[in-house]
Amino acid sequence: MSLPHNRPPSAADLRRARASLAPLSAAVAAAKRRAGPGATAVAWMSDLHLHARRDYPGLRPVPFDVYGHHVDCSANFQIALAELAALRPAADLLILGGDLADSGCGGEAPADEFAELQRLLDAHLPPGLPTLPLLGNHDHADKPMSKRLGRLLRGLKRDGWVDPVEDHDFYHASVRHGWRFIALDSRQDHNLSNRQRAWLEAQLASDPKTPTIIAVHRPFVSVGNWVDDHRLRDFAALALINQAPCVRLVLSGHTHKSALWQYRRRLHAAFPAVAYGIGEACGWGCIVLGRRGVEAVFVKELRYRTFDHVTATHALRPGGHRRLAPALFEDSALCNPCFLPRELDPRRRS
């Protein structure tokens, strides 16, 4: 069955998308001024769910993959990159936050879906913008990476990408603009491997002072849709993060819905998807960092006609932005004390 790749964004679509950036550009510029010298803007785009430009034989219109019949995920990503290119001041880093390909949820995504990612980045990524990649459960699901996938990812490597620590999972660390970014690999409904968790512990212990961001596709916290059932329940890894004074922020995607929580004095930000929404419009994130910490977290809605998996409908979105205000996760009904510790005395929650 053919996927809907016959309607790429028109020139008018792209003009409207770029024009929608003016309000966000003003908000980011103001946040960078508040943050002071050396402020950094980091963009986040995840859940691209890119398909190859070919037919997918045997694809059936079952509820889970209904978006595959209604969404040109490549077009959505092109719109997002056009918007990012119009951001002024320009972003300093783009995190590609996992689920870059689509068909690996039952194993590993095929090579031509990653080739589509490379095609779009080569054609539309703002010149000179460095990227930092993560993998999600649609890239490789519940098994260690194969040698084939490792070779494929090495072939996709862009300037500035650091090599993963090992061949089984795609995790790595690097320092950008005075911040350390620790990128983790969270497989479908699995905890981190023992090797990856031991590496995380060593990373956090090796440098307790450099402000640190944890980037992981599946969030530890909830957002309020059905994807909460598949969040990362690795409580040993979360305990390491909670004990590390250097960690300021945990960034995630996966949920196709946004949230900003404070839990145990750390911020946890989840962002909407570029491909399709699950109770929220498609979009991407922008984080402003300063010497004092996280200055602001924004969500930019795509200025495009996008698909919501909950209602199974398209809607033309105006392309606005929101600044997320952190809420205390322990005060939320979404904080399940059977899984995440909740301080019984509300005065001691933070």
KAFEN-V521086 format. One record per residue. N is the residue number from 1. RES is the residue in one small letter. SS is DSSP state (@ for helix, = for strand, . for the rest). OMEGA is omega in whole degrees, 0 to 359 (NA if undefined). Layout:
n->N res->RES ss->SS omega->OMEGA
n->N res->RES ss->SS omega->OMEGA
This chain:
n->1 res->m ss->. omega->181
n->2 res->s ss->. omega->172
n->3 res->l ss->. omega->189
n->4 res->p ss->. omega->180
n->5 res->h ss->. omega->184
n->6 res->n ss->. omega->179
n->7 res->r ss->. omega->174
n->8 res->p ss->. omega->179
n->9 res->p ss->. omega->176
n->10 res->s ss->. omega->176
n->11 res->a ss->@ omega->178
n->12 res->a ss->@ omega->176
n->13 res->d ss->@ omega->183
n->14 res->l ss->@ omega->177
n->15 res->r ss->@ omega->180
n->16 res->r ss->@ omega->179
n->17 res->a ss->@ omega->181
n->18 res->r ss->@ omega->180
n->19 res->a ss->@ omega->182
n->20 res->s ss->. omega->184
n->21 res->l ss->. omega->186
n->22 res->a ss->@ omega->180
n->23 res->p ss->@ omega->179
n->24 res->l ss->@ omega->178
n->25 res->s ss->@ omega->179
n->26 res->a ss->@ omega->180
n->27 res->a ss->@ omega->179
n->28 res->v ss->@ omega->178
n->29 res->a ss->@ omega->178
n->30 res->a ss->@ omega->179
n->31 res->a ss->@ omega->179
n->32 res->k ss->@ omega->176
n->33 res->r ss->@ omega->178
n->34 res->r ss->@ omega->183
n->35 res->a ss->@ omega->176
n->36 res->g ss->. omega->183
n->37 res->p ss->. omega->179
n->38 res->g ss->. omega->180
n->39 res->a ss->. omega->186
n->40 res->t ss->= omega->174
n->41 res->a ss->= omega->181
n->42 res->v ss->= omega->176
n->43 res->a ss->= omega->179
n->44 res->w ss->= omega->172
n->45 res->m ss->= omega->181
n->46 res->s ss->. omega->177
n->47 res->d ss->. omega->177
n->48 res->l ss->. omega->178
n->49 res->h ss->. omega->185
n->50 res->l ss->= omega->173
n->51 res->h ss->. omega->172
n->52 res->a ss->. omega->181
n->53 res->r ss->. omega->182
n->54 res->r ss->. omega->173
n->55 res->d ss->. omega->176
n->56 res->y ss->. omega->183
n->57 res->p ss->. omega->175
n->58 res->g ss->. omega->179
n->59 res->l ss->. omega->183
n->60 res->r ss->. omega->180
n->61 res->p ss->. omega->175
n->62 res->v ss->. omega->187
n->63 res->p ss->@ omega->188
n->64 res->f ss->@ omega->185
n->65 res->d ss->@ omega->179
n->66 res->v ss->@ omega->180
n->67 res->y ss->@ omega->180
n->68 res->g ss->@ omega->179
n->69 res->h ss->@ omega->188
n->70 res->h ss->. omega->189
n->71 res->v ss->. omega->166
n->72 res->d ss->. omega->185
n->73 res->c ss->@ omega->177
n->74 res->s ss->@ omega->179
n->75 res->a ss->@ omega->178
n->76 res->n ss->@ omega->181
n->77 res->f ss->@ omega->177
n->78 res->q ss->@ omega->176
n->79 res->i ss->@ omega->181
n->80 res->a ss->@ omega->180
n->81 res->l ss->@ omega->176
n->82 res->a ss->@ omega->177
n->83 res->e ss->@ omega->181
n->84 res->l ss->@ omega->180
n->85 res->a ss->@ omega->181
n->86 res->a ss->. omega->181
n->87 res->l ss->. omega->178
n->88 res->r ss->. omega->6
n->89 res->p ss->. omega->186
n->90 res->a ss->. omega->175
n->91 res->a ss->. omega->179
n->92 res->d ss->. omega->184
n->93 res->l ss->= omega->172
n->94 res->l ss->= omega->174
n->95 res->i ss->= omega->173
n->96 res->l ss->= omega->200
n->97 res->g ss->= omega->173
n->98 res->g ss->. omega->192
n->99 res->d ss->. omega->179
n->100 res->l ss->. omega->172
n->101 res->a ss->= omega->187
n->102 res->d ss->. omega->197
n->103 res->s ss->. omega->182
n->104 res->g ss->. omega->184
n->105 res->c ss->. omega->176
n->106 res->g ss->. omega->181
n->107 res->g ss->. omega->177
n->108 res->e ss->= omega->180
n->109 res->a ss->. omega->181
n->110 res->p ss->. omega->185
n->111 res->a ss->@ omega->186
n->112 res->d ss->@ omega->173
n->113 res->e ss->@ omega->174
n->114 res->f ss->@ omega->175
n->115 res->a ss->@ omega->176
n->116 res->e ss->@ omega->174
n->117 res->l ss->@ omega->181
n->118 res->q ss->@ omega->180
n->119 res->r ss->@ omega->183
n->120 res->l ss->@ omega->178
n->121 res->l ss->@ omega->180
n->122 res->d ss->@ omega->186
n->123 res->a ss->@ omega->194
n->124 res->h ss->@ omega->178
n->125 res->l ss->. omega->177
n->126 res->p ss->. omega->183
n->127 res->p ss->. omega->176
n->128 res->g ss->. omega->182
n->129 res->l ss->. omega->178
n->130 res->p ss->. omega->180
n->131 res->t ss->= omega->177
n->132 res->l ss->= omega->187
n->133 res->p ss->= omega->167
n->134 res->l ss->= omega->170
n->135 res->l ss->. omega->176
n->136 res->g ss->. omega->184
n->137 res->n ss->. omega->174
n->138 res->h ss->. omega->176
n->139 res->d ss->. omega->166
n->140 res->h ss->= omega->199
n->141 res->a ss->. omega->192
n->142 res->d ss->. omega->181
n->143 res->k ss->. omega->174
n->144 res->p ss->. omega->178
n->145 res->m ss->. omega->174
n->146 res->s ss->. omega->175
n->147 res->k ss->@ omega->178
n->148 res->r ss->@ omega->181
n->149 res->l ss->@ omega->178
n->150 res->g ss->@ omega->177
n->151 res->r ss->@ omega->180
n->152 res->l ss->@ omega->181
n->153 res->l ss->@ omega->176
n->154 res->r ss->@ omega->178
n->155 res->g ss->@ omega->179
n->156 res->l ss->@ omega->190
n->157 res->k ss->. omega->179
n->158 res->r ss->. omega->179
n->159 res->d ss->. omega->178
n->160 res->g ss->. omega->177
n->161 res->w ss->. omega->175
n->162 res->v ss->. omega->179
n->163 res->d ss->. omega->174
n->164 res->p ss->. omega->185
n->165 res->v ss->. omega->183
n->166 res->e ss->. omega->184
n->167 res->d ss->. omega->188
n->168 res->h ss->. omega->181
n->169 res->d ss->. omega->187
n->170 res->f ss->. omega->178
n->171 res->y ss->. omega->187
n->172 res->h ss->= omega->178
n->173 res->a ss->= omega->176
n->174 res->s ss->= omega->177
n->175 res->v ss->= omega->179
n->176 res->r ss->= omega->174
n->177 res->h ss->. omega->177
n->178 res->g ss->. omega->178
n->179 res->w ss->= omega->174
n->180 res->r ss->= omega->177
n->181 res->f ss->= omega->177
n->182 res->i ss->= omega->182
n->183 res->a ss->= omega->182
n->184 res->l ss->. omega->179
n->185 res->d ss->. omega->183
n->186 res->s ss->. omega->181
n->187 res->r ss->. omega->183
n->188 res->q ss->. omega->174
n->189 res->d ss->. omega->177
n->190 res->h ss->. omega->170
n->191 res->n ss->. omega->172
n->192 res->l ss->. omega->175
n->193 res->s ss->. omega->178
n->194 res->n ss->@ omega->180
n->195 res->r ss->@ omega->182
n->196 res->q ss->@ omega->180
n->197 res->r ss->@ omega->178
n->198 res->a ss->@ omega->177
n->199 res->w ss->@ omega->178
n->200 res->l ss->@ omega->179
n->201 res->e ss->@ omega->181
n->202 res->a ss->@ omega->178
n->203 res->q ss->@ omega->183
n->204 res->l ss->@ omega->181
n->205 res->a ss->@ omega->186
n->206 res->s ss->@ omega->182
n->207 res->d ss->. omega->183
n->208 res->p ss->. omega->187
n->209 res->k ss->. omega->182
n->210 res->t ss->. omega->179
n->211 res->p ss->. omega->193
n->212 res->t ss->= omega->173
n->213 res->i ss->= omega->173
n->214 res->i ss->= omega->177
n->215 res->a ss->= omega->182
n->216 res->v ss->. omega->187
n->217 res->h ss->. omega->182
n->218 res->r ss->. omega->184
n->219 res->p ss->. omega->172
n->220 res->f ss->. omega->187
n->221 res->v ss->. omega->184
n->222 res->s ss->. omega->177
n->223 res->v ss->. omega->177
n->224 res->g ss->. omega->169
n->225 res->n ss->. omega->188
n->226 res->w ss->@ omega->180
n->227 res->v ss->@ omega->174
n->228 res->d ss->@ omega->180
n->229 res->d ss->@ omega->183
n->230 res->h ss->@ omega->176
n->231 res->r ss->. omega->183
n->232 res->l ss->. omega->181
n->233 res->r ss->. omega->177
n->234 res->d ss->. omega->187
n->235 res->f ss->@ omega->175
n->236 res->a ss->@ omega->177
n->237 res->a ss->@ omega->179
n->238 res->l ss->@ omega->178
n->239 res->a ss->@ omega->177
n->240 res->l ss->@ omega->179
n->241 res->i ss->@ omega->181
n->242 res->n ss->@ omega->182
n->243 res->q ss->@ omega->185
n->244 res->a ss->. omega->183
n->245 res->p ss->. omega->182
n->246 res->c ss->. omega->185
n->247 res->v ss->= omega->180
n->248 res->r ss->= omega->192
n->249 res->l ss->= omega->172
n->250 res->v ss->= omega->182
n->251 res->l ss->= omega->181
n->252 res->s ss->= omega->171
n->253 res->g ss->. omega->169
n->254 res->h ss->. omega->188
n->255 res->t ss->. omega->184
n->256 res->h ss->. omega->182
n->257 res->k ss->. omega->187
n->258 res->s ss->. omega->173
n->259 res->a ss->= omega->172
n->260 res->l ss->= omega->182
n->261 res->w ss->= omega->165
n->262 res->q ss->= omega->179
n->263 res->y ss->= omega->181
n->264 res->r ss->. omega->174
n->265 res->r ss->. omega->174
n->266 res->r ss->= omega->177
n->267 res->l ss->= omega->175
n->268 res->h ss->= omega->181
n->269 res->a ss->= omega->172
n->270 res->a ss->= omega->187
n->271 res->f ss->. omega->177
n->272 res->p ss->. omega->182
n->273 res->a ss->. omega->172
n->274 res->v ss->. omega->189
n->275 res->a ss->. omega->183
n->276 res->y ss->. omega->182
n->277 res->g ss->= omega->170
n->278 res->i ss->. omega->184
n->279 res->g ss->. omega->178
n->280 res->e ss->. omega->179
n->281 res->a ss->. omega->176
n->282 res->c ss->. omega->180
n->283 res->g ss->= omega->181
n->284 res->w ss->= omega->185
n->285 res->g ss->= omega->174
n->286 res->c ss->= omega->183
n->287 res->i ss->= omega->177
n->288 res->v ss->= omega->182
n->289 res->l ss->= omega->176
n->290 res->g ss->= omega->181
n->291 res->r ss->. omega->180
n->292 res->r ss->. omega->181
n->293 res->g ss->= omega->182
n->294 res->v ss->= omega->182
n->295 res->e ss->= omega->184
n->296 res->a ss->= omega->175
n->297 res->v ss->= omega->182
n->298 res->f ss->= omega->169
n->299 res->v ss->= omega->177
n->300 res->k ss->= omega->176
n->301 res->e ss->= omega->177
n->302 res->l ss->. omega->173
n->303 res->r ss->. omega->187
n->304 res->y ss->. omega->177
n->305 res->r ss->= omega->188
n->306 res->t ss->= omega->190
n->307 res->f ss->= omega->174
n->308 res->d ss->= omega->183
n->309 res->h ss->. omega->182
n->310 res->v ss->. omega->182
n->311 res->t ss->. omega->183
n->312 res->a ss->. omega->180
n->313 res->t ss->= omega->171
n->314 res->h ss->= omega->174
n->315 res->a ss->= omega->175
n->316 res->l ss->= omega->185
n->317 res->r ss->. omega->183
n->318 res->p ss->. omega->175
n->319 res->g ss->. omega->179
n->320 res->g ss->. omega->177
n->321 res->h ss->= omega->176
n->322 res->r ss->= omega->167
n->323 res->r ss->= omega->182
n->324 res->l ss->. omega->175
n->325 res->a ss->. omega->183
n->326 res->p ss->. omega->174
n->327 res->a ss->= omega->181
n->328 res->l ss->= omega->187
n->329 res->f ss->@ omega->182
n->330 res->e ss->@ omega->176
n->331 res->d ss->@ omega->184
n->332 res->s ss->. omega->174
n->333 res->a ss->. omega->178
n->334 res->l ss->. omega->178
n->335 res->c ss->. omega->182
n->336 res->n ss->. omega->184
n->337 res->p ss->. omega->174
n->338 res->c ss->. omega->182
n->339 res->f ss->. omega->181
n->340 res->l ss->. omega->183
n->341 res->p ss->. omega->176
n->342 res->r ss->. omega->178
n->343 res->e ss->. omega->185
n->344 res->l ss->. omega->179
n->345 res->d ss->. omega->183
n->346 res->p ss->@ omega->180
n->347 res->r ss->@ omega->182
n->348 res->r ss->@ omega->178
n->349 res->r ss->. omega->180
n->350 res->s ss->. omega->NA
